[in-house]
Amino acid sequence: MEKDWVTVFSTGETFEAELVKGMLMDNGINAVVLNGRDSEFGTFGEAAVYVHVSQAPEAQKLIATR
């Protein structure tokens, strides 16, 4: 992950992280998903949505109102 990116959302469901990422992107916030889920079983770990620290407050507001 590049410098100055922070986690604004994490979940046990990859699809949910992708939905949040899409919502943020639709609102002009660059976002990426890092999938930390176990590739063999898919039951361990989390998927996290990251944004640049400068966009984190706006992203958190959008996520809170989704």
N, C-alpha and C positions, 0 to 999 in steps of 0.2 A: 504494500500500500504506500502510496506517495505521502510525503510529509504533509502535515496539517489536515488530514482527513479524520473524521470522527464517526463513531457509530451513533446512529439516530434511531435505529430500530433493530431488534433481533427477535427471532422466532424459531420454533422447531420445525416449521413448515416452509420449505423453499418457495412454494408457489405464493405464499403470503408475502414473503420478502420481495418477490418479483412484482407483485401487485403494488406494494408500497413504492418500490423503485419507479414503476410506470407512472404512478400518481405524481411523484416528485418531478420526474422528467417532464410530464405534461404541464407542470407549473414553473418550468424554467430552472429547475434545480438539478445540476448534474449529480447523479447518484450511481453507485455500483453495489452489486451484491457479492459478498464473499460467502461461498457455501462451505461451511465447516462440518457439514453432515458426513457421517461415515459412509463411504462409497460401497462397502460390502453389504451392510445391513440396513443402512438408511434410518436407523432409529436413535442414533447418538449424535450429539452436536447441534449446532444452530446455524442458521443462515442470518447474516447481518447486513444491514444496509448502511453504507458509508456515504457521507457528503463532505465537502470541504468545510472547514471550521467556520468560514465566513458565511456560509449558507445554513449552518446548523439551526440557529434560532427560527428561521422561517420554515425550515423542514419540520422541526418539532411541532410548530403550531399547526401545520397542515396535517401531520400525522395524528395529532390530538383531536382534530375535528373530523377525521374520516369516518 
